[in-house]
């Protein structure tokens, strides 16, 4: 089949123009319109077309450049050694193909010795030192010419202004183990997640637009015309490469990293040297699982051949060195169109807006819905139906809309407003002063609130009624058999058998589960009531102080607030809940049903865990973490958040994670829930 050269050429021109547009928005304006993953897809398509049609190559193509030109507001710095970009690989197969293509074929042998570095999502810079003192700090710019941001670079506390003497592993004779006359290093300026969130909180309070991500925030901070503004932003840096040096050049990249540390530069402690490509592939895959544990954003792992002589022999092709590549993780962000804004009603009547999206792939998952938090967040970000929006899915959290792409906003998009009546029951919607969430006032008639109330009541952390799943709960509600959780304790076998697909044995099992829930301890009951702001930990604290539900109901707001760990918001919410006649009537029905209103105290066992320190982690089956910690404290033990050499026992559930590894490395005793019960039965 003949290739239509004209259509190929048209597509090439369109891609080049589109990528240059995105380069300008990303590198110059710090206001990208697309996610990194979408940009990478465009670049890969362009590279593939140019490889298939070398006769259509263009020296001005984005594939031959690194970024965009510098802003006129800054002076320019010409890089003596170009600051190249990196090729990307997106799978184990592509990573091995990069190795075969560049190492095996070009070097004519299997290469050994690689350095792996987390790929920080920040802004690349060059730092030049003369006679050991910082002389010039520059951005990468287009790879050949960058912006002079020396004054701003000097405000970053982790950038040394004067280099230290290197006396251990620096190359060359001992007399030369002082900072060289000239050394230029490259690094990545970034913001931690904590710093980024704090800056956005401050901008939110000031009514300023929020930064979409830490990378944009770091870039905007470093390129401030007033260094005093940059100084207020807690920027940080990792140095990762040698640009040029006047003398005593290291023999390997790993040796250069060690030298950097001796000179006073900050290098990433997670850098690792691997011998073989098999080890490289294994470690890159492992990093994909660990990325969310870091305090900063990474979007991949940089793989570099360690030997500098081999690096020089391999050279570069276009804008990319052959001796290095980036193993990119599946993107966690993407842009798509916001089709509509829906509203869910929660257990406490809160109206929770959510985004209905044009389906988009993020991290290997098709995303159609995303969180919008609340109407204040929508107004602050100025998100409108019809907008192109940036959607983020980090780790396993619910996807969220980061913000709109204002440059692509349709002219007919109008600001969104919260409905004045509940979309489920039609009751009026109110928003109390000082609260971020609006709420439906139809507590006793709103099916959405009742549904969420039942789901909460039967959940594992509350009354833990096995067999009462969502389908059965829906059938019970549709049949009019239950309107409040107290109705569950009046169910009979005859009524259950009247439901569709309900068998004799299933009915018996459900009734046994309901009966067993009557013996749940008091903290579970208090939590199950669904009082606003009262979580499982607060329920444990209240139980320990008051000892019974009746005593809690009789307490004043001042008395409740006097409980250590209970604030005014929780105290006020409890008093309001108890004052409601409907709530008091339900509590009385629960009493008549035989639920436990008294706390079972273990006075005779008091102090049996004195002197012992526990840490609780993982997903527990029988009790919540708060309940177990409360038991430990009631028996005289101490509870800590982190495993240290002073930890006596680590209690683990499923997915225990890094705390379990730390305990194993320290030789700390590890207990399952069964082991913990056995320990209490026969204390040390």
C-alpha positions as CSV (number, residue, x, y, z in Angstrom):
1,X,0.0,0.0,0.0
2,X,1.5,3.3,-1.1
3,X,2.3,5.9,1.6
4,X,0.6,9.3,1.2
5,X,3.7,11.5,1.7
6,X,1.6,14.7,1.8
7,X,-0.6,13.4,4.7
8,X,2.6,12.3,6.5
9,X,4.2,15.7,6.0
10,X,1.0,17.4,7.2
11,X,0.9,15.3,10.3
12,X,4.6,16.0,11.0
13,X,4.1,19.7,10.7
14,X,1.0,19.6,13.0
15,X,2.9,17.6,15.6
16,X,5.9,19.9,15.5
17,X,3.7,22.9,15.9
18,X,1.7,21.3,18.7
19,X,4.9,20.2,20.6
20,X,6.5,23.6,20.3
21,X,3.3,25.2,21.7
22,X,3.5,22.9,24.7
23,X,7.2,23.5,25.1
24,X,6.5,27.2,25.3
25,X,3.8,26.7,27.9
26,X,5.8,24.2,30.0
27,X,9.3,25.7,29.9
28,X,8.6,29.4,29.5
29,X,5.1,30.1,31.0
30,X,5.2,27.3,33.6
31,X,1.5,26.7,32.7
32,X,1.2,23.4,30.8
33,X,-2.0,22.5,29.0
34,X,-1.4,18.7,28.9
35,X,0.0,16.1,31.2
36,X,3.5,14.7,30.9
37,X,2.1,11.5,29.6
38,X,0.2,13.2,26.8
39,X,3.3,15.2,25.9
40,X,5.4,12.1,25.8
41,X,2.8,10.4,23.4
42,X,3.0,13.3,21.0
43,X,6.8,13.3,21.0
44,X,6.9,9.5,20.5
45,X,4.6,9.8,17.5
46,X,6.8,12.5,16.0
47,X,10.0,10.5,16.6
48,X,8.4,7.4,15.0
49,X,7.3,9.3,11.9
50,X,10.7,11.0,11.5
51,X,12.4,7.6,11.8
52,X,10.1,6.1,9.1
53,X,10.6,9.1,6.8
54,X,14.2,10.4,7.2
55,X,13.8,12.4,4.0
56,X,11.3,14.6,5.9
57,X,13.7,15.4,8.8
58,X,13.8,19.1,9.8
59,X,16.7,20.6,11.8
60,X,14.2,22.8,13.6
61,X,12.1,19.9,14.7
62,X,11.4,19.6,18.5
63,X,13.1,16.2,18.4
64,X,16.4,18.1,17.8
65,X,15.8,20.5,20.7
66,X,15.5,20.2,24.4
67,X,13.0,22.8,25.5
68,X,12.1,26.4,24.8
69,X,14.1,29.7,24.6
70,X,14.8,31.7,27.7
71,X,12.7,34.6,28.9
72,X,14.0,38.1,27.9
73,X,13.4,39.2,31.6
74,X,16.5,37.2,32.6
75,X,20.0,37.3,31.3
76,X,21.2,34.4,29.2
77,X,23.8,31.7,29.9
78,X,25.3,29.6,27.1
79,X,26.0,26.1,28.3
80,X,29.5,25.0,27.5
81,X,28.3,21.4,27.5
82,X,24.7,21.1,26.1
83,X,22.1,20.1,28.8
84,X,20.6,17.2,26.9
85,X,17.2,15.7,27.4
86,X,16.6,11.9,27.8
87,X,15.0,9.3,25.7
88,X,12.0,7.5,27.4
89,X,11.2,3.9,27.9
90,X,7.8,2.7,29.2
91,X,8.2,-1.0,29.7
92,X,10.8,-3.7,30.6
93,X,10.9,-4.6,26.9
94,X,11.7,-1.1,25.8
95,X,14.4,-0.8,28.5
96,X,16.0,-4.0,27.3
97,X,15.7,-2.8,23.7
98,X,17.5,0.5,24.6
99,X,20.3,-1.6,26.1
100,X,20.6,-3.9,23.1
101,X,20.5,-1.0,20.7
102,X,23.1,1.3,22.4
103,X,25.3,-0.9,24.6
104,X,25.5,-4.3,22.8
105,X,25.5,-3.2,19.2
106,X,27.4,0.1,19.4
107,X,30.0,-1.0,22.0
108,X,30.1,-4.5,20.6
109,X,29.8,-6.1,24.0
110,X,27.6,-6.6,27.1
111,X,28.0,-3.4,29.2
112,X,28.2,-3.7,33.0
113,X,27.8,-1.0,35.6
114,X,24.8,1.3,35.7
115,X,23.6,4.0,38.0
116,X,19.9,4.4,38.8
117,X,18.5,7.7,40.1
118,X,14.9,8.6,40.9
119,X,13.7,11.0,38.2
120,X,12.6,14.1,40.2
121,X,9.8,16.1,38.7
122,X,11.3,19.5,39.0
123,X,13.4,22.1,37.1
124,X,16.8,21.2,35.7
125,X,19.6,23.7,36.5
126,X,23.3,24.2,36.0
127,X,25.6,25.4,38.8
128,X,29.1,26.8,37.9
129,X,31.7,27.3,40.6
130,X,35.0,29.1,40.1
131,X,37.7,28.7,42.7
132,X,35.2,26.9,44.9
133,X,32.6,29.7,44.9
134,X,29.2,29.7,43.2
135,X,29.5,32.0,40.1
136,X,26.5,31.2,37.9
137,X,23.2,29.4,38.3
138,X,21.2,28.8,35.1
139,X,18.1,27.0,33.9
140,X,18.3,24.4,31.1
141,X,16.4,26.6,28.7
142,X,16.6,25.1,25.3
143,X,19.6,23.0,26.2
144,X,22.1,25.3,24.6
145,X,21.1,28.6,26.2
146,X,19.4,29.0,29.6
147,X,18.4,31.8,31.9
148,X,20.7,33.4,34.5
149,X,18.9,32.8,37.8
150,X,22.0,33.0,40.0
151,X,20.4,35.4,42.5
152,X,17.5,33.0,43.0
153,X,19.7,29.9,43.1
154,X,21.6,31.5,46.0
155,X,18.4,31.5,48.2
156,X,18.2,27.6,48.1
157,X,19.7,26.5,51.4
158,X,20.9,23.1,50.0
159,X,23.0,24.8,47.3
160,X,26.5,25.3,48.7
161,X,27.8,28.9,48.1
162,X,31.4,27.7,48.8
163,X,32.6,24.1,48.1
164,X,34.3,22.0,50.8
165,X,37.6,20.4,50.3
166,X,37.3,16.8,49.1
167,X,39.8,14.6,50.8
168,X,38.8,10.9,50.4
169,X,37.7,9.6,47.0
170,X,38.3,12.6,44.8
171,X,40.3,11.7,41.6
172,X,43.8,12.9,41.0
173,X,46.8,13.3,43.3
174,X,46.3,14.4,46.9
175,X,47.5,18.0,46.3
176,X,44.6,18.4,43.9
177,X,41.9,17.2,46.3
178,X,40.6,20.7,46.8
179,X,37.7,22.1,44.7
180,X,38.9,22.5,41.1
181,X,39.4,25.9,39.6
182,X,36.2,25.3,37.5
183,X,33.4,22.8,38.0
184,X,29.9,22.8,36.6
185,X,27.3,20.4,38.0
186,X,23.7,19.8,37.0
187,X,20.8,19.2,39.3
188,X,17.1,19.3,39.8
189,X,15.3,22.0,41.8
190,X,12.1,20.7,43.4
191,X,9.5,21.2,46.1
192,X,8.5,18.6,48.6
193,X,4.9,17.5,48.8
194,X,4.6,19.1,52.2
195,X,6.1,22.5,51.0
196,X,3.8,22.4,47.9
197,X,0.7,21.9,50.0
198,X,1.6,24.6,52.4
199,X,2.2,27.1,49.6
200,X,-1.1,26.3,48.0
201,X,-2.9,26.6,51.4
202,X,-1.4,30.1,51.8
203,X,-2.4,31.1,48.2
204,X,-5.9,29.8,48.9
205,X,-6.2,31.9,52.0
206,X,-5.0,34.9,50.0
207,X,-7.4,34.2,47.1
208,X,-4.7,33.6,44.6
209,X,-4.7,30.9,41.9
210,X,-3.3,27.5,43.0
211,X,-0.4,25.7,41.5
212,X,-1.4,22.6,39.6
213,X,1.6,20.5,40.8
214,X,5.0,20.8,42.6
215,X,6.9,21.1,39.4
216,X,5.0,24.1,38.2
217,X,5.4,25.7,41.7
218,X,9.1,25.0,41.8
219,X,9.6,26.5,38.3
220,X,7.5,29.5,39.1
221,X,9.5,30.0,42.3
222,X,12.9,29.8,40.8
223,X,12.0,32.2,37.9
224,X,10.7,35.0,40.1
225,X,12.1,38.4,39.1
226,X,12.4,39.2,42.8
227,X,14.8,36.9,44.7
228,X,13.0,37.8,48.0
229,X,9.9,35.9,46.8
230,X,12.0,32.9,45.8
231,X,13.6,33.0,49.3
232,X,10.2,32.5,50.9
233,X,9.7,29.2,49.0
234,X,11.4,26.1,50.5
235,X,13.1,24.9,47.3
236,X,15.5,22.0,47.4
237,X,17.9,20.4,45.0
238,X,19.5,17.1,44.1
239,X,22.7,17.3,42.1
240,X,23.0,14.4,39.6
241,X,25.6,15.1,36.8
242,X,28.9,16.7,36.0
243,X,28.8,19.2,33.2
244,X,32.4,20.3,32.9
245,X,35.5,20.4,35.2
246,X,38.9,22.0,34.7
247,X,40.9,19.1,36.2
248,X,40.8,15.7,37.8
249,X,37.7,14.4,36.0
250,X,36.3,11.3,37.6
251,X,36.5,8.0,35.8
252,X,32.9,7.0,36.4
253,X,29.5,8.6,37.1
254,X,29.2,6.9,40.5
255,X,32.6,8.3,41.5
256,X,31.4,11.7,40.4
257,X,28.3,11.4,42.7
258,X,30.6,10.4,45.6
259,X,32.8,13.4,44.9
260,X,29.8,15.7,44.8
261,X,28.9,14.7,48.3
262,X,32.4,15.4,49.5
263,X,32.3,18.9,47.9
264,X,29.1,19.7,49.8
265,X,26.4,19.0,47.2
266,X,23.2,17.2,48.0
267,X,22.8,14.0,46.1
268,X,19.8,11.6,46.3
269,X,20.3,8.9,49.0
270,X,18.3,6.5,46.8
271,X,20.8,6.5,44.0
272,X,22.0,3.0,43.4
273,X,24.6,1.3,41.3
274,X,23.7,-2.0,39.5
275,X,26.0,-4.3,37.7
276,X,23.7,-5.9,35.0
277,X,20.8,-4.9,32.9
278,X,18.7,-7.6,34.6
279,X,19.3,-5.9,38.0
280,X,18.4,-2.5,36.4
281,X,15.1,-3.9,35.1
282,X,14.2,-5.4,38.4
283,X,15.0,-2.2,40.4
284,X,13.1,0.0,37.9
285,X,10.0,-2.1,38.4
286,X,10.4,-2.0,42.2
287,X,10.5,1.8,42.1
288,X,7.1,2.0,40.5
289,X,5.7,0.5,43.7
290,X,7.7,2.7,46.1
291,X,7.2,6.1,44.4
292,X,4.3,7.2,46.7
293,X,6.5,6.6,49.8
294,X,8.8,9.6,48.9
295,X,8.3,13.1,50.1
296,X,8.7,14.5,46.6
297,X,7.2,13.7,43.2
298,X,9.1,11.3,40.8
299,X,7.8,10.2,37.4
300,X,10.4,7.5,36.7
301,X,13.9,6.3,37.1
302,X,17.0,7.6,35.2
303,X,19.3,4.8,34.0
304,X,22.9,5.8,33.2
305,X,25.9,3.8,32.0
306,X,28.5,4.3,34.7
307,X,31.7,4.3,32.8
308,X,32.5,7.9,31.5
309,X,34.7,6.6,28.7
310,X,31.9,4.4,27.4
311,X,29.5,7.4,27.7
312,X,31.8,9.5,25.4
313,X,32.2,6.6,22.9
314,X,28.4,6.3,22.6
315,X,27.7,10.0,22.3
316,X,24.3,11.4,21.6
317,X,21.7,11.2,18.9
318,X,19.8,14.5,18.3
319,X,18.8,15.8,21.7
320,X,19.3,12.6,23.6
321,X,22.4,10.8,25.0
322,X,22.7,7.1,24.0
323,X,24.2,6.2,27.3
324,X,21.2,7.2,29.4
325,X,17.4,6.8,29.4
326,X,14.4,7.5,31.6
327,X,12.2,4.5,32.6
328,X,8.9,6.4,32.9
329,X,6.1,5.2,35.1
330,X,2.5,5.2,33.8
331,X,1.2,8.8,34.0
332,X,-0.8,9.7,37.0
333,X,-2.2,12.8,35.3
334,X,-4.1,13.4,32.1
335,X,-6.3,16.1,30.5
336,X,-9.9,15.5,29.5
337,X,-13.2,17.3,29.1
338,X,-15.5,17.9,32.1
339,X,-18.9,16.7,30.8
340,X,-21.0,17.6,33.9
341,X,-20.9,18.0,37.6
342,X,-23.0,15.6,39.7
343,X,-23.8,15.6,43.4
344,X,-23.8,12.8,45.9
345,X,-25.5,13.0,49.3
346,X,-23.5,11.6,52.2
347,X,-24.5,9.9,55.5
348,X,-24.5,13.2,57.4
349,X,-26.4,15.0,54.6
350,X,-23.2,16.6,53.0
351,X,-23.6,17.4,49.3
352,X,-20.5,16.1,47.6
353,X,-19.9,17.3,44.0
354,X,-18.1,15.0,41.6
355,X,-16.8,15.3,38.1
356,X,-18.4,13.4,35.2
357,X,-15.5,13.1,32.6
358,X,-15.0,12.1,29.1
359,X,-13.3,8.7,29.7
360,X,-9.5,8.9,29.9
361,X,-6.7,6.5,30.7
362,X,-4.6,7.3,33.8
363,X,-2.1,4.8,35.1
364,X,-3.6,2.0,33.2
365,X,-7.1,2.6,34.5
366,X,-10.1,4.2,32.6
367,X,-11.3,7.2,34.6
368,X,-14.8,8.5,34.1
369,X,-15.5,10.1,37.5
370,X,-13.3,12.2,39.8
371,X,-13.6,14.0,43.1
372,X,-14.3,17.8,43.2
373,X,-14.2,18.0,47.1
374,X,-16.8,20.7,47.7
375,X,-18.5,23.7,46.0
376,X,-15.9,26.1,47.6
377,X,-13.1,24.2,46.0
378,X,-14.9,24.3,42.6
379,X,-15.3,28.1,42.9
380,X,-11.8,28.7,44.1
381,X,-10.4,26.7,41.1
382,X,-13.0,28.2,38.8
383,X,-13.9,24.8,37.3
384,X,-16.8,24.9,34.8
385,X,-18.8,22.3,32.9
386,X,-17.3,22.1,29.4
387,X,-13.7,22.8,30.6
388,X,-10.7,20.8,29.7
389,X,-9.4,19.8,33.1
390,X,-6.2,18.2,34.5
391,X,-7.1,15.0,36.4
392,X,-4.8,13.2,38.8
393,X,-4.7,9.7,40.1
394,X,-1.8,9.2,42.5
395,X,-1.3,5.8,44.1
396,X,-4.6,4.2,44.8
397,X,-6.6,7.3,45.8
398,X,-9.8,8.4,44.2
399,X,-9.0,10.5,41.0
400,X,-9.3,14.2,41.6
401,X,-9.7,17.2,39.3
402,X,-6.6,19.4,39.9
403,X,-7.9,22.4,37.9
404,X,-9.0,23.7,34.5
405,X,-6.8,24.4,31.5
406,X,-7.9,28.0,31.1
407,X,-6.3,28.5,27.7
408,X,-8.7,25.8,26.3
409,X,-11.9,27.1,28.0
410,X,-15.0,27.2,25.7
411,X,-16.5,30.7,25.4
412,X,-19.9,29.5,26.7
413,X,-18.7,28.0,29.9
414,X,-20.4,29.5,33.0
415,X,-19.5,29.2,36.7
416,X,-21.1,26.2,38.5
417,X,-23.5,26.7,41.5
418,X,-24.6,24.2,44.1
419,X,-28.3,23.2,44.0
420,X,-30.6,24.9,46.5
421,X,-32.5,21.7,47.2
422,X,-31.3,18.1,47.7
423,X,-31.1,16.2,44.4
424,X,-32.4,13.0,46.1
425,X,-35.3,14.1,48.4
426,X,-35.9,17.7,47.4
427,X,-35.3,19.1,51.0
428,X,-33.7,22.5,51.4
429,X,-30.0,22.7,51.4
430,X,-28.2,24.7,54.1
431,X,-24.6,25.7,54.7
432,X,-23.7,26.6,58.3
433,X,-21.2,29.4,59.0
434,X,-17.6,28.1,59.2
435,X,-18.3,24.9,57.4
436,X,-17.1,24.0,53.9
437,X,-19.9,21.5,53.1
438,X,-23.5,22.3,52.3
439,X,-26.0,19.8,53.7
440,X,-29.5,18.3,53.0
441,X,-31.9,19.0,55.8
442,X,-34.1,16.0,55.1
443,X,-32.3,13.6,57.5
444,X,-35.3,11.3,58.1
445,X,-36.7,11.3,54.6
446,X,-33.6,11.4,52.4
447,X,-33.0,7.9,51.0
448,X,-29.3,8.8,50.2
449,X,-28.6,9.6,53.9
450,X,-30.4,6.5,55.1
451,X,-28.6,4.3,52.7
452,X,-25.2,5.6,53.8
453,X,-26.3,5.4,57.5
454,X,-27.1,1.6,57.1
455,X,-23.8,1.0,55.2
456,X,-21.9,2.6,58.1
457,X,-23.8,0.8,60.8
458,X,-23.1,-2.7,59.4
459,X,-19.5,-2.0,58.4
460,X,-16.5,-3.8,60.0
461,X,-15.3,-0.9,62.1
462,X,-18.8,-0.3,63.5
463,X,-21.3,-3.2,64.3
464,X,-19.7,-5.6,61.9
465,X,-22.9,-7.4,60.8
466,X,-21.7,-10.2,58.4
467,X,-24.0,-11.0,55.5
468,X,-25.8,-7.6,55.4
469,X,-24.2,-6.4,52.1
470,X,-25.4,-3.6,49.9
471,X,-27.8,-5.7,47.8
472,X,-29.6,-7.1,50.9
473,X,-29.7,-3.6,52.5
474,X,-31.3,-2.2,49.4
475,X,-33.9,-5.0,49.4
476,X,-34.8,-4.4,53.0
477,X,-35.2,-0.7,52.4
478,X,-37.2,-1.2,49.2
479,X,-39.5,-3.6,51.1
480,X,-40.0,-1.0,53.8
481,X,-38.7,-3.4,56.5
482,X,-36.0,-1.0,57.8
483,X,-36.0,2.8,58.1
484,X,-33.4,3.2,60.8
485,X,-30.6,0.9,62.1
486,X,-32.8,0.1,65.2
487,X,-35.2,-1.7,62.8
488,X,-32.6,-4.3,62.0
489,X,-33.0,-5.7,65.5
490,X,-36.8,-6.3,65.0
491,X,-36.4,-8.4,61.8
492,X,-37.9,-11.9,61.9
493,X,-37.2,-14.9,59.8
494,X,-40.7,-14.7,58.2
495,X,-40.0,-11.2,57.1
496,X,-36.6,-12.1,55.6
497,X,-38.0,-15.1,53.8
498,X,-40.5,-12.7,52.1
499,X,-37.5,-11.2,50.2
500,X,-36.6,-12.3,46.7
501,X,-33.9,-15.1,46.6
502,X,-33.8,-15.4,50.4
503,X,-33.4,-19.0,51.6
504,X,-34.0,-20.6,54.9
505,X,-30.3,-21.0,55.8
506,X,-29.4,-17.5,54.6
507,X,-32.1,-16.0,56.8
508,X,-30.8,-17.9,59.9
509,X,-27.2,-16.7,59.2
510,X,-28.3,-13.1,58.9
511,X,-30.3,-13.2,62.1
512,X,-27.3,-14.8,63.9
513,X,-25.1,-12.0,62.7
514,X,-27.5,-9.3,63.9
515,X,-27.8,-11.0,67.3
516,X,-24.0,-11.2,67.6
517,X,-23.7,-7.5,66.9
518,X,-25.5,-6.8,70.1
519,X,-22.3,-7.8,72.0
520,X,-20.0,-5.4,70.2
521,X,-18.1,-3.2,72.7
522,X,-19.4,0.3,73.5
523,X,-16.8,2.2,71.4
524,X,-18.2,0.3,68.3
525,X,-21.7,1.4,69.2
526,X,-20.8,5.0,69.7
527,X,-18.9,5.0,66.3
528,X,-21.8,3.2,64.6
529,X,-24.3,5.9,65.7
530,X,-22.7,8.1,63.0
531,X,-22.4,11.3,65.1
532,X,-20.7,13.9,63.0
533,X,-16.9,14.3,63.7
534,X,-16.9,11.2,66.0
535,X,-14.5,8.7,64.5
536,X,-13.4,5.4,66.0
537,X,-10.6,6.9,68.0
538,X,-12.8,9.6,69.5
539,X,-15.3,6.8,70.4
540,X,-12.6,5.0,72.3
541,X,-11.6,8.2,74.2
542,X,-15.2,8.9,75.1
543,X,-15.8,5.4,76.3
544,X,-12.8,5.4,78.5
545,X,-13.9,8.6,80.2
546,X,-17.6,8.2,80.6
547,X,-17.9,4.4,80.8
548,X,-21.5,4.3,79.5
549,X,-23.6,5.7,76.7
550,X,-26.1,7.1,79.3
551,X,-23.3,9.0,81.0
552,X,-22.2,10.4,77.6
553,X,-25.7,11.4,76.7
554,X,-26.1,13.2,80.1
555,X,-22.9,15.1,79.8
556,X,-22.7,18.8,79.0
557,X,-20.7,20.3,76.2
558,X,-18.1,21.5,78.7
559,X,-17.8,18.1,80.3
560,X,-17.3,16.4,76.9
561,X,-14.7,18.9,75.8
562,X,-12.8,18.2,79.0
563,X,-11.9,14.7,77.8
564,X,-8.3,14.7,76.6
565,X,-8.2,14.5,72.8
566,X,-11.8,15.7,72.3
567,X,-12.2,19.2,70.8
568,X,-15.1,21.7,70.8
569,X,-16.3,20.6,67.4
570,X,-16.8,17.0,68.5
571,X,-18.4,18.1,71.8
572,X,-20.9,20.4,70.1
573,X,-21.8,17.7,67.6
574,X,-22.5,15.1,70.3
575,X,-24.7,17.6,72.3
576,X,-26.7,18.4,69.1
577,X,-27.1,14.7,68.3
578,X,-28.4,13.9,71.7
579,X,-30.8,16.8,71.7
580,X,-32.6,15.4,68.7
581,X,-35.7,13.5,69.7
582,X,-35.5,11.1,66.8
583,X,-32.0,10.2,67.8
584,X,-32.9,9.7,71.4
585,X,-35.9,7.5,70.3
586,X,-33.5,5.3,68.2
587,X,-31.0,5.0,71.1
588,X,-33.9,3.8,73.4
589,X,-34.9,1.2,70.9
590,X,-31.3,0.0,70.7
591,X,-31.3,-0.3,74.5
592,X,-34.5,-2.4,74.4
593,X,-32.9,-4.6,71.7
594,X,-30.2,-5.5,74.2
595,X,-27.1,-3.7,72.8
596,X,-24.3,-3.0,75.2
597,X,-24.5,0.5,76.7
598,X,-21.8,-0.2,79.4
599,X,-18.1,-0.4,79.0
600,X,-16.5,-3.6,80.1
601,X,-13.6,-2.5,82.3
602,X,-10.5,-4.7,83.0
603,X,-9.6,-3.3,86.4
604,X,-8.0,-6.5,87.6
605,X,-5.7,-6.5,84.6
606,X,-4.7,-2.8,85.0
607,X,-1.0,-2.2,84.5
608,X,-0.2,-5.7,83.1
609,X,1.5,-4.1,80.1
610,X,3.4,-1.4,82.0
611,X,6.8,-0.7,80.7
612,X,6.1,-2.1,77.2
613,X,5.9,-0.1,74.0
614,X,3.7,-1.2,71.1
615,X,3.3,-0.1,67.5
616,X,0.1,-1.2,65.5
617,X,0.1,-1.3,61.7
618,X,-1.7,-2.9,58.8
619,X,-5.3,-3.8,58.1
620,X,-6.8,-5.5,61.1
621,X,-9.6,-8.1,61.0
622,X,-11.2,-8.1,64.5
623,X,-10.8,-4.5,65.8
624,X,-9.8,-1.1,64.6
625,X,-6.3,0.2,65.3
626,X,-7.8,2.8,67.7
627,X,-9.5,0.0,69.8
628,X,-6.3,-2.0,70.1
629,X,-4.3,1.1,71.0
630,X,-6.9,2.0,73.6
631,X,-6.7,-1.5,75.2
632,X,-2.9,-1.2,75.3
633,X,-3.1,2.2,77.1
634,X,-5.8,1.0,79.5
635,X,-3.4,-1.8,80.6
636,X,-0.5,0.5,81.2
637,X,1.3,0.0,77.9
638,X,2.7,2.8,75.6
639,X,1.8,3.2,71.9
640,X,4.2,4.7,69.4
641,X,3.8,5.6,65.7
642,X,7.2,4.4,64.5
643,X,9.2,1.2,65.1
644,X,12.5,1.9,66.9
645,X,15.0,0.0,69.0
646,X,12.8,0.9,72.0
647,X,9.7,-0.9,70.5
648,X,8.9,-4.1,72.3
649,X,6.1,-5.4,70.0
650,X,4.7,-4.7,66.6
651,X,1.1,-5.8,66.1
652,X,0.4,-6.4,62.4
653,X,-2.6,-6.9,60.2
654,X,-2.6,-7.4,56.4
655,X,-0.4,-5.1,54.2
656,X,1.8,-4.3,57.1
657,X,4.4,-2.6,54.8
658,X,7.6,-0.8,55.8
659,X,7.0,-1.0,59.6
660,X,7.1,-4.8,59.4
661,X,10.4,-4.7,57.5
662,X,11.9,-2.3,60.1
663,X,10.8,-4.5,62.9
664,X,12.4,-7.6,61.3
665,X,15.6,-5.7,60.7
666,X,15.7,-4.7,64.4
667,X,14.6,-8.0,65.7
668,X,11.4,-6.6,67.3
669,X,8.8,-9.2,68.3
670,X,5.9,-9.3,65.8
671,X,2.4,-10.2,66.9
672,X,-0.7,-11.1,64.9
673,X,-4.1,-10.2,66.5
674,X,-4.3,-13.8,67.8
675,X,-0.8,-13.5,69.3
676,X,-1.8,-10.2,71.0
677,X,-4.8,-11.9,72.6
678,X,-2.5,-14.7,73.8
679,X,-0.1,-12.2,75.2
680,X,-3.0,-10.6,77.2
681,X,-4.1,-14.0,78.5
682,X,-0.5,-14.7,79.7
683,X,1.2,-11.4,80.0
684,X,5.0,-11.1,80.3
